[in-house]
Amino acid sequence: MNEVMSIQCRECRSGLDHCHGTVIHHVRYRSECTEDDCTTPEVVHTFSVDCEAVGCQCGQSAAQAVI
């Protein structure tokens, strides 16, 4: 088994459309990516988080409106 190690990710080596950034899902706003120039759809991102994980408050105002 002589596999060569590479510093590129699998998607890069395969030429697949993807992004190395993280999608942040907001409650009240459009989702955003941590990569400034990202144009790829949300579904091709490996990582995603809810906005509260990065300190966004937009979900709290929506929760208060329900109460």
mmCIF file as Biopython writes it, N, C-alpha, C and O atoms, coordinates in Angstrom:
data_model
#
loop_
_atom_site.group_PDB
_atom_site.id
_atom_site.type_symbol
_atom_site.label_atom_id
_atom_site.label_alt_id
_atom_site.label_comp_id
_atom_site.label_asym_id
_atom_site.label_entity_id
_atom_site.label_seq_id
_atom_site.pdbx_PDB_ins_code
_atom_site.Cartn_x
_atom_site.Cartn_y
_atom_site.Cartn_z
_atom_site.occupancy
_atom_site.B_iso_or_equiv
_atom_site.auth_seq_id
_atom_site.auth_asym_id
_atom_site.pdbx_PDB_model_num
ATOM 1   N N  . MET A ? 1  ? 0.836   -1.168 0.000  1.0 0.0 1  A 1 
ATOM 2   C CA . MET A ? 1  ? 0.000   0.000  0.000  1.0 0.0 1  A 1 
ATOM 3   C C  . MET A ? 1  ? 0.888   1.241  0.000  1.0 0.0 1  A 1 
ATOM 4   O O  . MET A ? 1  ? 1.396   1.648  1.045  1.0 0.0 1  A 1 
ATOM 5   N N  . ASN A ? 2  ? 1.068   1.829  -1.156 1.0 0.0 2  A 1 
ATOM 6   C CA . ASN A ? 2  ? 1.925   3.001  -1.307 1.0 0.0 2  A 1 
ATOM 7   C C  . ASN A ? 2  ? 1.103   4.237  -1.622 1.0 0.0 2  A 1 
ATOM 8   O O  . ASN A ? 2  ? 1.256   4.824  -2.694 1.0 0.0 2  A 1 
ATOM 9   N N  . GLU A ? 3  ? 0.237   4.641  -0.711 1.0 0.0 3  A 1 
ATOM 10  C CA . GLU A ? 3  ? -0.560  5.839  -0.920 1.0 0.0 3  A 1 
ATOM 11  C C  . GLU A ? 3  ? 0.287   7.061  -0.612 1.0 0.0 3  A 1 
ATOM 12  O O  . GLU A ? 3  ? 1.011   7.090  0.383  1.0 0.0 3  A 1 
ATOM 13  N N  . VAL A ? 4  ? 0.196   8.051  -1.456 1.0 0.0 4  A 1 
ATOM 14  C CA . VAL A ? 4  ? 0.955   9.278  -1.276 1.0 0.0 4  A 1 
ATOM 15  C C  . VAL A ? 4  ? 0.108   10.257 -0.475 1.0 0.0 4  A 1 
ATOM 16  O O  . VAL A ? 4  ? -1.058  10.493 -0.791 1.0 0.0 4  A 1 
ATOM 17  N N  . MET A ? 5  ? 0.707   10.819 0.559  1.0 0.0 5  A 1 
ATOM 18  C CA . MET A ? 5  ? 0.004   11.818 1.367  1.0 0.0 5  A 1 
ATOM 19  C C  . MET A ? 5  ? -0.060  13.130 0.589  1.0 0.0 5  A 1 
ATOM 20  O O  . MET A ? 5  ? 0.849   13.449 -0.178 1.0 0.0 5  A 1 
ATOM 21  N N  . SER A ? 6  ? -1.119  13.874 0.787  1.0 0.0 6  A 1 
ATOM 22  C CA . SER A ? 6  ? -1.294  15.145 0.104  1.0 0.0 6  A 1 
ATOM 23  C C  . SER A ? 6  ? -1.787  16.174 1.106  1.0 0.0 6  A 1 
ATOM 24  O O  . SER A ? 6  ? -2.487  15.832 2.060  1.0 0.0 6  A 1 
ATOM 25  N N  . ILE A ? 7  ? -1.424  17.434 0.894  1.0 0.0 7  A 1 
ATOM 26  C CA . ILE A ? 7  ? -1.925  18.489 1.765  1.0 0.0 7  A 1 
ATOM 27  C C  . ILE A ? 7  ? -3.283  19.004 1.293  1.0 0.0 7  A 1 
ATOM 28  O O  . ILE A ? 7  ? -3.913  19.806 1.982  1.0 0.0 7  A 1 
ATOM 29  N N  . GLN A ? 8  ? -3.737  18.552 0.127  1.0 0.0 8  A 1 
ATOM 30  C CA . GLN A ? 8  ? -5.046  18.952 -0.378 1.0 0.0 8  A 1 
ATOM 31  C C  . GLN A ? 8  ? -6.126  18.044 0.198  1.0 0.0 8  A 1 
ATOM 32  O O  . GLN A ? 8  ? -5.882  16.867 0.464  1.0 0.0 8  A 1 
ATOM 33  N N  . CYS A ? 9  ? -7.314  18.595 0.386  1.0 0.0 9  A 1 
ATOM 34  C CA . CYS A ? 9  ? -8.427  17.774 0.850  1.0 0.0 9  A 1 
ATOM 35  C C  . CYS A ? 9  ? -8.937  16.901 -0.299 1.0 0.0 9  A 1 
ATOM 36  O O  . CYS A ? 9  ? -8.598  17.132 -1.460 1.0 0.0 9  A 1 
ATOM 37  N N  . ARG A ? 10 ? -9.739  15.915 0.028  1.0 0.0 10 A 1 
ATOM 38  C CA . ARG A ? 10 ? -10.266 14.997 -0.998 1.0 0.0 10 A 1 
ATOM 39  C C  . ARG A ? 10 ? -11.055 15.720 -2.070 1.0 0.0 10 A 1 
ATOM 40  O O  . ARG A ? 10 ? -10.919 15.430 -3.259 1.0 0.0 10 A 1 
ATOM 41  N N  . GLU A ? 11 ? -11.890 16.673 -1.640 1.0 0.0 11 A 1 
ATOM 42  C CA . GLU A ? 11 ? -12.707 17.400 -2.604 1.0 0.0 11 A 1 
ATOM 43  C C  . GLU A ? 11 ? -11.840 18.202 -3.566 1.0 0.0 11 A 1 
ATOM 44  O O  . GLU A ? 11 ? -12.131 18.264 -4.761 1.0 0.0 11 A 1 
ATOM 45  N N  . CYS A ? 12 ? -10.773 18.817 -3.050 1.0 0.0 12 A 1 
ATOM 46  C CA . CYS A ? 12 ? -9.843  19.561 -3.918 1.0 0.0 12 A 1 
ATOM 47  C C  . CYS A ? 12 ? -9.184  18.624 -4.920 1.0 0.0 12 A 1 
ATOM 48  O O  . CYS A ? 12 ? -9.117  18.927 -6.111 1.0 0.0 12 A 1 
ATOM 49  N N  . ARG A ? 13 ? -8.699  17.490 -4.438 1.0 0.0 13 A 1 
ATOM 50  C CA . ARG A ? 13 ? -8.034  16.535 -5.328 1.0 0.0 13 A 1 
ATOM 51  C C  . ARG A ? 13 ? -8.992  16.010 -6.384 1.0 0.0 13 A 1 
ATOM 52  O O  . ARG A ? 13 ? -8.580  15.745 -7.513 1.0 0.0 13 A 1 
ATOM 53  N N  . SER A ? 14 ? -10.270 15.856 -6.033 1.0 0.0 14 A 1 
ATOM 54  C CA . SER A ? 14 ? -11.256 15.312 -6.973 1.0 0.0 14 A 1 
ATOM 55  C C  . SER A ? 14 ? -11.870 16.381 -7.863 1.0 0.0 14 A 1 
ATOM 56  O O  . SER A ? 14 ? -12.602 16.055 -8.798 1.0 0.0 14 A 1 
ATOM 57  N N  . GLY A ? 15 ? -11.588 17.648 -7.592 1.0 0.0 15 A 1 
ATOM 58  C CA . GLY A ? 15 ? -12.151 18.731 -8.388 1.0 0.0 15 A 1 
ATOM 59  C C  . GLY A ? 15 ? -13.611 19.007 -8.089 1.0 0.0 15 A 1 
ATOM 60  O O  . GLY A ? 15 ? -14.322 19.553 -8.932 1.0 0.0 15 A 1 
ATOM 61  N N  . LEU A ? 16 ? -14.071 18.636 -6.897 1.0 0.0 16 A 1 
ATOM 62  C CA . LEU A ? 16 ? -15.474 18.835 -6.525 1.0 0.0 16 A 1 
ATOM 63  C C  . LEU A ? 16 ? -15.707 20.252 -6.009 1.0 0.0 16 A 1 
ATOM 64  O O  . LEU A ? 16 ? -14.824 20.854 -5.399 1.0 0.0 16 A 1 
ATOM 65  N N  . ASP A ? 17 ? -16.903 20.773 -6.260 1.0 0.0 17 A 1 
ATOM 66  C CA . ASP A ? 17 ? -17.294 22.088 -5.776 1.0 0.0 17 A 1 
ATOM 67  C C  . ASP A ? 17 ? -17.521 21.992 -4.271 1.0 0.0 17 A 1 
ATOM 68  O O  . ASP A ? 17 ? -18.352 21.208 -3.813 1.0 0.0 17 A 1 
ATOM 69  N N  . HIS A ? 18 ? -16.781 22.791 -3.503 1.0 0.0 18 A 1 
ATOM 70  C CA . HIS A ? 18 ? -16.899 22.759 -2.049 1.0 0.0 18 A 1 
ATOM 71  C C  . HIS A ? 18 ? -16.287 24.023 -1.461 1.0 0.0 18 A 1 
ATOM 72  O O  . HIS A ? 18 ? -15.727 24.847 -2.185 1.0 0.0 18 A 1 
ATOM 73  N N  . CYS A ? 19 ? -16.397 24.170 -0.153 1.0 0.0 19 A 1 
ATOM 74  C CA . CYS A ? 19 ? -15.819 25.320 0.532  1.0 0.0 19 A 1 
ATOM 75  C C  . CYS A ? 19 ? -15.185 24.842 1.831  1.0 0.0 19 A 1 
ATOM 76  O O  . CYS A ? 19 ? -15.700 23.933 2.481  1.0 0.0 19 A 1 
ATOM 77  N N  . HIS A ? 20 ? -14.074 25.450 2.204  1.0 0.0 20 A 1 
ATOM 78  C CA . HIS A ? 20 ? -13.398 25.099 3.449  1.0 0.0 20 A 1 
ATOM 79  C C  . HIS A ? 20 ? -13.911 25.912 4.629  1.0 0.0 20 A 1 
ATOM 80  O O  . HIS A ? 20 ? -13.469 25.711 5.761  1.0 0.0 20 A 1 
ATOM 81  N N  . GLY A ? 21 ? -14.829 26.816 4.376  1.0 0.0 21 A 1 
ATOM 82  C CA . GLY A ? 21 ? -15.392 27.636 5.444  1.0 0.0 21 A 1 
ATOM 83  C C  . GLY A ? 21 ? -16.501 26.916 6.192  1.0 0.0 21 A 1 
ATOM 84  O O  . GLY A ? 21 ? -16.822 25.763 5.902  1.0 0.0 21 A 1 
ATOM 85  N N  . THR A ? 22 ? -17.075 27.613 7.156  1.0 0.0 22 A 1 
ATOM 86  C CA . THR A ? 22 ? -18.175 27.096 7.964  1.0 0.0 22 A 1 
ATOM 87  C C  . THR A ? 22 ? -19.414 27.933 7.701  1.0 0.0 22 A 1 
ATOM 88  O O  . THR A ? 22 ? -19.343 29.162 7.710  1.0 0.0 22 A 1 
ATOM 89  N N  . VAL A ? 23 ? -20.545 27.285 7.468  1.0 0.0 23 A 1 
ATOM 90  C CA . VAL A ? 23 ? -21.803 28.001 7.279  1.0 0.0 23 A 1 
ATOM 91  C C  . VAL A ? 23 ? -22.384 28.320 8.652  1.0 0.0 23 A 1 
ATOM 92  O O  . VAL A ? 23 ? -22.474 27.447 9.516  1.0 0.0 23 A 1 
ATOM 93  N N  . ILE A ? 24 ? -22.774 29.569 8.845  1.0 0.0 24 A 1 
ATOM 94  C CA . ILE A ? 24 ? -23.424 29.993 10.078 1.0 0.0 24 A 1 
ATOM 95  C C  . ILE A ? 24 ? -24.901 30.189 9.761  1.0 0.0 24 A 1 
ATOM 96  O O  . ILE A ? 24 ? -25.258 31.033 8.939  1.0 0.0 24 A 1 
ATOM 97  N N  . HIS A ? 25 ? -25.763 29.403 10.418 1.0 0.0 25 A 1 
ATOM 98  C CA . HIS A ? 25 ? -27.209 29.473 10.203 1.0 0.0 25 A 1 
ATOM 99  C C  . HIS A ? 25 ? -27.826 30.446 11.203 1.0 0.0 25 A 1 
ATOM 100 O O  . HIS A ? 25 ? -27.762 30.240 12.415 1.0 0.0 25 A 1 
ATOM 101 N N  . HIS A ? 26 ? -28.419 31.501 10.673 1.0 0.0 26 A 1 
ATOM 102 C CA . HIS A ? 26 ? -29.078 32.505 11.510 1.0 0.0 26 A 1 
ATOM 103 C C  . HIS A ? 26 ? -30.576 32.228 11.572 1.0 0.0 26 A 1 
ATOM 104 O O  . HIS A ? 26 ? -31.151 31.663 10.642 1.0 0.0 26 A 1 
ATOM 105 N N  . VAL A ? 27 ? -31.200 32.630 12.674 1.0 0.0 27 A 1 
ATOM 106 C CA . VAL A ? 27 ? -32.645 32.495 12.827 1.0 0.0 27 A 1 
ATOM 107 C C  . VAL A ? 27 ? -33.358 33.566 12.011 1.0 0.0 27 A 1 
ATOM 108 O O  . VAL A ? 27 ? -34.330 33.274 11.313 1.0 0.0 27 A 1 
ATOM 109 N N  . ARG A ? 28 ? -32.882 34.792 12.097 1.0 0.0 28 A 1 
ATOM 110 C CA . ARG A ? 28 ? -33.565 35.914 11.464 1.0 0.0 28 A 1 
ATOM 111 C C  . ARG A ? 28 ? -32.908 36.399 10.179 1.0 0.0 28 A 1 
ATOM 112 O O  . ARG A ? 28 ? -33.499 37.198 9.452  1.0 0.0 28 A 1 
ATOM 113 N N  . TYR A ? 29 ? -31.723 35.941 9.892  1.0 0.0 29 A 1 
ATOM 114 C CA . TYR A ? 29 ? -30.991 36.444 8.737  1.0 0.0 29 A 1 
ATOM 115 C C  . TYR A ? 29 ? -30.584 35.305 7.819  1.0 0.0 29 A 1 
ATOM 116 O O  . TYR A ? 29 ? -30.712 34.130 8.162  1.0 0.0 29 A 1 
ATOM 117 N N  . ARG A ? 30 ? -30.099 35.671 6.666  1.0 0.0 30 A 1 
ATOM 118 C CA . ARG A ? 30 ? -29.614 34.688 5.700  1.0 0.0 30 A 1 
ATOM 119 C C  . ARG A ? 30 ? -28.348 34.015 6.234  1.0 0.0 30 A 1 
ATOM 120 O O  . ARG A ? 30 ? -27.540 34.648 6.913  1.0 0.0 30 A 1 
ATOM 121 N N  . SER A ? 31 ? -28.186 32.746 5.927  1.0 0.0 31 A 1 
ATOM 122 C CA . SER A ? 31 ? -26.979 32.029 6.336  1.0 0.0 31 A 1 
ATOM 123 C C  . SER A ? 31 ? -25.761 32.674 5.691  1.0 0.0 31 A 1 
ATOM 124 O O  . SER A ? 31 ? -25.841 33.237 4.599  1.0 0.0 31 A 1 
ATOM 125 N N  . GLU A ? 32 ? -24.636 32.582 6.385  1.0 0.0 32 A 1 
ATOM 126 C CA . GLU A ? 32 ? -23.403 33.156 5.855  1.0 0.0 32 A 1 
ATOM 127 C C  . GLU A ? 32 ? -22.256 32.173 6.039  1.0 0.0 32 A 1 
ATOM 128 O O  . GLU A ? 32 ? -22.320 31.266 6.868  1.0 0.0 32 A 1 
ATOM 129 N N  . CYS A ? 33 ? -21.212 32.374 5.252  1.0 0.0 33 A 1 
ATOM 130 C CA . CYS A ? 33 ? -20.026 31.526 5.322  1.0 0.0 33 A 1 
ATOM 131 C C  . CYS A ? 33 ? -18.876 32.326 5.922  1.0 0.0 33 A 1 
ATOM 132 O O  . CYS A ? 33 ? -18.795 33.541 5.745  1.0 0.0 33 A 1 
ATOM 133 N N  . THR A ? 34 ? -17.996 31.642 6.625  1.0 0.0 34 A 1 
ATOM 134 C CA . THR A ? 34 ? -16.841 32.313 7.219  1.0 0.0 34 A 1 
ATOM 135 C C  . THR A ? 34 ? -15.782 32.690 6.187  1.0 0.0 34 A 1 
ATOM 136 O O  . THR A ? 34 ? -14.876 33.466 6.491  1.0 0.0 34 A 1 
ATOM 137 N N  . GLU A ? 35 ? -15.881 32.159 4.984  1.0 0.0 35 A 1 
ATOM 138 C CA . GLU A ? 35 ? -14.964 32.533 3.899  1.0 0.0 35 A 1 
ATOM 139 C C  . GLU A ? 35 ? -15.557 33.729 3.160  1.0 0.0 35 A 1 
ATOM 140 O O  . GLU A ? 35 ? -16.684 33.656 2.669  1.0 0.0 35 A 1 
ATOM 141 N N  . ASP A ? 36 ? -14.816 34.819 3.077  1.0 0.0 36 A 1 
ATOM 142 C CA . ASP A ? 36 ? -15.322 36.063 2.492  1.0 0.0 36 A 1 
ATOM 143 C C  . ASP A ? 36 ? -15.818 35.931 1.061  1.0 0.0 36 A 1 
ATOM 144 O O  . ASP A ? 36 ? -16.844 36.516 0.714  1.0 0.0 36 A 1 
ATOM 145 N N  . ASP A ? 37 ? -15.122 35.184 0.231  1.0 0.0 37 A 1 
ATOM 146 C CA . ASP A ? 37 ? -15.463 35.115 -1.188 1.0 0.0 37 A 1 
ATOM 147 C C  . ASP A ? 37 ? -16.246 33.858 -1.561 1.0 0.0 37 A 1 
ATOM 148 O O  . ASP A ? 37 ? -16.244 33.457 -2.725 1.0 0.0 37 A 1 
ATOM 149 N N  . CYS A ? 38 ? -16.910 33.237 -0.602 1.0 0.0 38 A 1 
ATOM 150 C CA . CYS A ? 38 ? -17.631 31.986 -0.842 1.0 0.0 38 A 1 
ATOM 151 C C  . CYS A ? 38 ? -18.881 32.219 -1.695 1.0 0.0 38 A 1 
ATOM 152 O O  . CYS A ? 38 ? -19.679 33.116 -1.423 1.0 0.0 38 A 1 
ATOM 153 N N  . THR A ? 39 ? -19.029 31.399 -2.721 1.0 0.0 39 A 1 
ATOM 154 C CA . THR A ? 39 ? -20.225 31.448 -3.570 1.0 0.0 39 A 1 
ATOM 155 C C  . THR A ? 39 ? -20.884 30.075 -3.680 1.0 0.0 39 A 1 
ATOM 156 O O  . THR A ? 39 ? -21.834 29.907 -4.445 1.0 0.0 39 A 1 
ATOM 157 N N  . THR A ? 40 ? -20.396 29.099 -2.931 1.0 0.0 40 A 1 
ATOM 158 C CA . THR A ? 40 ? -20.935 27.741 -3.024 1.0 0.0 40 A 1 
ATOM 159 C C  . THR A ? 40 ? -22.204 27.608 -2.192 1.0 0.0 40 A 1 
ATOM 160 O O  . THR A ? 40 ? -22.354 28.299 -1.184 1.0 0.0 40 A 1 
ATOM 161 N N  . PRO A ? 41 ? -23.118 26.731 -2.596 1.0 0.0 41 A 1 
ATOM 162 C CA . PRO A ? 41 ? -24.354 26.511 -1.836 1.0 0.0 41 A 1 
ATOM 163 C C  . PRO A ? 41 ? -24.064 25.962 -0.434 1.0 0.0 41 A 1 
ATOM 164 O O  . PRO A ? 41 ? -23.015 25.364 -0.197 1.0 0.0 41 A 1 
ATOM 165 N N  . GLU A ? 42 ? -24.993 26.171 0.472  1.0 0.0 42 A 1 
ATOM 166 C CA . GLU A ? 42 ? -24.825 25.715 1.855  1.0 0.0 42 A 1 
ATOM 167 C C  . GLU A ? 42 ? -24.543 24.222 1.952  1.0 0.0 42 A 1 
ATOM 168 O O  . GLU A ? 42 ? -23.755 23.794 2.795  1.0 0.0 42 A 1 
ATOM 169 N N  . VAL A ? 43 ? -25.174 23.432 1.104  1.0 0.0 43 A 1 
ATOM 170 C CA . VAL A ? 43 ? -25.074 21.974 1.223  1.0 0.0 43 A 1 
ATOM 171 C C  . VAL A ? 43 ? -23.695 21.416 0.899  1.0 0.0 43 A 1 
ATOM 172 O O  . VAL A ? 43 ? -23.419 20.265 1.235  1.0 0.0 43 A 1 
ATOM 173 N N  . VAL A ? 44 ? -22.825 22.179 0.264  1.0 0.0 44 A 1 
ATOM 174 C CA . VAL A ? 44 ? -21.497 21.663 -0.061 1.0 0.0 44 A 1 
ATOM 175 C C  . VAL A ? 44 ? -20.453 22.030 0.991  1.0 0.0 44 A 1 
ATOM 176 O O  . VAL A ? 44 ? -19.263 21.779 0.797  1.0 0.0 44 A 1 
ATOM 177 N N  . HIS A ? 45 ? -20.882 22.613 2.083  1.0 0.0 45 A 1 
ATOM 178 C CA . HIS A ? 45 ? -19.982 22.912 3.194  1.0 0.0 45 A 1 
ATOM 179 C C  . HIS A ? 45 ? -19.938 21.715 4.138  1.0 0.0 45 A 1 
ATOM 180 O O  . HIS A ? 45 ? -20.969 21.117 4.447  1.0 0.0 45 A 1 
ATOM 181 N N  . THR A ? 46 ? -18.751 21.377 4.585  1.0 0.0 46 A 1 
ATOM 182 C CA . THR A ? 46 ? -18.592 20.268 5.522  1.0 0.0 46 A 1 
ATOM 183 C C  . THR A ? 46 ? -19.045 20.667 6.915  1.0 0.0 46 A 1 
ATOM 184 O O  . THR A ? 46 ? -19.601 19.845 7.644  1.0 0.0 46 A 1 
ATOM 185 N N  . PHE A ? 47 ? -18.819 21.899 7.287  1.0 0.0 47 A 1 
ATOM 186 C CA . PHE A ? 47 ? -19.121 22.349 8.642  1.0 0.0 47 A 1 
ATOM 187 C C  . PHE A ? 47 ? -20.218 23.401 8.642  1.0 0.0 47 A 1 
ATOM 188 O O  . PHE A ? 47 ? -20.271 24.260 7.762  1.0 0.0 47 A 1 
ATOM 189 N N  . SER A ? 48 ? -21.099 23.322 9.645  1.0 0.0 48 A 1 
ATOM 190 C CA . SER A ? 48 ? -22.128 24.340 9.837  1.0 0.0 48 A 1 
ATOM 191 C C  . SER A ? 48 ? -22.432 24.450 11.328 1.0 0.0 48 A 1 
ATOM 192 O O  . SER A ? 48 ? -22.356 23.466 12.064 1.0 0.0 48 A 1 
ATOM 193 N N  . VAL A ? 49 ? -22.774 25.654 11.760 1.0 0.0 49 A 1 
ATOM 194 C CA . VAL A ? 49 ? -23.104 25.905 13.159 1.0 0.0 49 A 1 
ATOM 195 C C  . VAL A ? 49 ? -24.306 26.834 13.234 1.0 0.0 49 A 1 
ATOM 196 O O  . VAL A ? 49 ? -24.584 27.583 12.298 1.0 0.0 49 A 1 
ATOM 197 N N  . ASP A ? 50 ? -25.016 26.778 14.359 1.0 0.0 50 A 1 
ATOM 198 C CA . ASP A ? 50 ? -26.065 27.752 14.628 1.0 0.0 50 A 1 
ATOM 199 C C  . ASP A ? 50 ? -25.398 29.050 15.068 1.0 0.0 50 A 1 
ATOM 200 O O  . ASP A ? 50 ? -24.319 29.032 15.659 1.0 0.0 50 A 1 
ATOM 201 N N  . CYS A ? 51 ? -26.035 30.155 14.783 1.0 0.0 51 A 1 
ATOM 202 C CA . CYS A ? 51 ? -25.422 31.454 15.051 1.0 0.0 51 A 1 
ATOM 203 C C  . CYS A ? 51 ? -25.140 31.683 16.533 1.0 0.0 51 A 1 
ATOM 204 O O  . CYS A ? 51 ? -24.208 32.411 16.873 1.0 0.0 51 A 1 
ATOM 205 N N  . GLU A ? 52 ? -25.921 31.082 17.413 1.0 0.0 52 A 1 
ATOM 206 C CA . GLU A ? 52 ? -25.675 31.255 18.849 1.0 0.0 52 A 1 
ATOM 207 C C  . GLU A ? 52 ? -24.293 30.752 19.248 1.0 0.0 52 A 1 
ATOM 208 O O  . GLU A ? 52 ? -23.713 31.241 20.218 1.0 0.0 52 A 1 
ATOM 209 N N  . ALA A ? 53 ? -23.759 29.776 18.509 1.0 0.0 53 A 1 
ATOM 210 C CA . ALA A ? 53 ? -22.434 29.226 18.811 1.0 0.0 53 A 1 
ATOM 211 C C  . ALA A ? 53 ? -21.323 30.254 18.608 1.0 0.0 53 A 1 
ATOM 212 O O  . ALA A ? 53 ? -20.232 30.110 19.158 1.0 0.0 53 A 1 
ATOM 213 N N  . VAL A ? 54 ? -21.602 31.286 17.820 1.0 0.0 54 A 1 
ATOM 214 C CA . VAL A ? 54 ? -20.599 32.325 17.579 1.0 0.0 54 A 1 
ATOM 215 C C  . VAL A ? 54 ? -21.002 33.658 18.210 1.0 0.0 54 A 1 
ATOM 216 O O  . VAL A ? 54 ? -20.446 34.704 17.872 1.0 0.0 54 A 1 
ATOM 217 N N  . GLY A ? 55 ? -21.970 33.615 19.126 1.0 0.0 55 A 1 
ATOM 218 C CA . GLY A ? 55 ? -22.343 34.802 19.880 1.0 0.0 55 A 1 
ATOM 219 C C  . GLY A ? 55 ? -23.397 35.690 19.259 1.0 0.0 55 A 1 
ATOM 220 O O  . GLY A ? 55 ? -23.597 36.810 19.731 1.0 0.0 55 A 1 
ATOM 221 N N  . CYS A ? 56 ? -24.075 35.242 18.226 1.0 0.0 56 A 1 
ATOM 222 C CA . CYS A ? 56 ? -25.130 36.040 17.598 1.0 0.0 56 A 1 
ATOM 223 C C  . CYS A ? 56 ? -26.382 36.011 18.476 1.0 0.0 56 A 1 
ATOM 224 O O  . CYS A ? 56 ? -26.703 34.981 19.069 1.0 0.0 56 A 1 
ATOM 225 N N  . GLN A ? 57 ? -27.074 37.120 18.556 1.0 0.0 57 A 1 
ATOM 226 C CA . GLN A ? 57 ? -28.256 37.246 19.406 1.0 0.0 57 A 1 
ATOM 227 C C  . GLN A ? 57 ? -29.574 37.162 18.637 1.0 0.0 57 A 1 
ATOM 228 O O  . GLN A ? 57 ? -30.636 37.299 19.244 1.0 0.0 57 A 1 
ATOM 229 N N  . CYS A ? 58 ? -29.541 36.941 17.316 1.0 0.0 58 A 1 
ATOM 230 C CA . CYS A ? 58 ? -30.777 37.018 16.525 1.0 0.0 58 A 1 
ATOM 231 C C  . CYS A ? 58 ? -31.785 35.940 16.915 1.0 0.0 58 A 1 
ATOM 232 O O  . CYS A ? 58 ? -32.985 36.157 16.746 1.0 0.0 58 A 1 
ATOM 233 N N  . GLY A ? 59 ? -31.363 34.816 17.416 1.0 0.0 59 A 1 
ATOM 234 C CA . GLY A ? 59 ? -32.276 33.756 17.831 1.0 0.0 59 A 1 
ATOM 235 C C  . GLY A ? 59 ? -33.000 34.069 19.119 1.0 0.0 59 A 1 
ATOM 236 O O  . GLY A ? 59 ? -34.116 33.594 19.326 1.0 0.0 59 A 1 
ATOM 237 N N  . GLN A ? 60 ? -32.396 34.856 19.989 1.0 0.0 60 A 1 
ATOM 238 C CA . GLN A ? 60 ? -33.011 35.183 21.267 1.0 0.0 60 A 1 
ATOM 239 C C  . GLN A ? 60 ? -34.216 36.085 21.099 1.0 0.0 60 A 1 
ATOM 240 O O  . GLN A ? 60 ? -35.205 35.922 21.813 1.0 0.0 60 A 1 
ATOM 241 N N  . SER A ? 61 ? -34.161 37.027 20.179 1.0 0.0 61 A 1 
ATOM 242 C CA . SER A ? 61 ? -35.302 37.914 19.965 1.0 0.0 61 A 1 
ATOM 243 C C  . SER A ? 61 ? -36.481 37.145 19.383 1.0 0.0 61 A 1 
ATOM 244 O O  . SER A ? 61 ? -37.630 37.469 19.683 1.0 0.0 61 A 1 
ATOM 245 N N  . ALA A ? 62 ? -36.226 36.144 18.564 1.0 0.0 62 A 1 
ATOM 246 C CA . ALA A ? 62 ? -37.304 35.318 18.015 1.0 0.0 62 A 1 
ATOM 247 C C  . ALA A ? 62 ? -37.918 34.455 19.106 1.0 0.0 62 A 1 
ATOM 248 O O  . ALA A ? 62 ? -39.134 34.259 19.120 1.0 0.0 62 A 1 
ATOM 249 N N  . ALA A ? 63 ? -37.110 33.939 20.015 1.0 0.0 63 A 1 
ATOM 250 C CA . ALA A ? 63 ? -37.615 33.111 21.109 1.0 0.0 63 A 1 
ATOM 251 C C  . ALA A ? 63 ? -38.458 33.941 22.063 1.0 0.0 63 A 1 
ATOM 252 O O  . ALA A ? 63 ? -39.459 33.443 22.577 1.0 0.0 63 A 1 
ATOM 253 N N  . GLN A ? 64 ? -38.091 35.179 22.314 1.0 0.0 64 A 1 
ATOM 254 C CA . GLN A ? 64 ? -38.856 36.050 23.199 1.0 0.0 64 A 1 
ATOM 255 C C  . GLN A ? 64 ? -40.201 36.404 22.594 1.0 0.0 64 A 1 
ATOM 256 O O  . GLN A ? 64 ? -41.169 36.594 23.331 1.0 0.0 64 A 1 
ATOM 257 N N  . ALA A ? 65 ? -40.290 36.498 21.288 1.0 0.0 65 A 1 
ATOM 258 C CA . ALA A ? 65 ? -41.546 36.820 20.622 1.0 0.0 65 A 1 
ATOM 259 C C  . ALA A ? 65 ? -42.553 35.689 20.769 1.0 0.0 65 A 1 
ATOM 260 O O  . ALA A ? 65 ? -43.760 35.930 20.750 1.0 0.0 65 A 1 
ATOM 261 N N  . VAL A ? 66 ? -42.073 34.460 20.915 1.0 0.0 66 A 1 
ATOM 262 C CA . VAL A ? 66 ? -42.949 33.299 21.053 1.0 0.0 66 A 1 
ATOM 263 C C  . VAL A ? 66 ? -43.502 33.211 22.468 1.0 0.0 66 A 1 
ATOM 264 O O  . VAL A ? 66 ? -44.623 32.743 22.669 1.0 0.0 66 A 1 
ATOM 265 N N  . ILE A ? 67 ? -42.732 33.653 23.440 1.0 0.0 67 A 1 
ATOM 266 C CA . ILE A ? 67 ? -43.135 33.540 24.852 1.0 0.0 67 A 1 
ATOM 267 C C  . ILE A ? 67 ? -44.232 34.456 25.185 1.0 0.0 67 A 1 
ATOM 268 O O  . ILE A ? 67 ? -44.686 34.484 26.329 1.0 0.0 67 A 1 
#
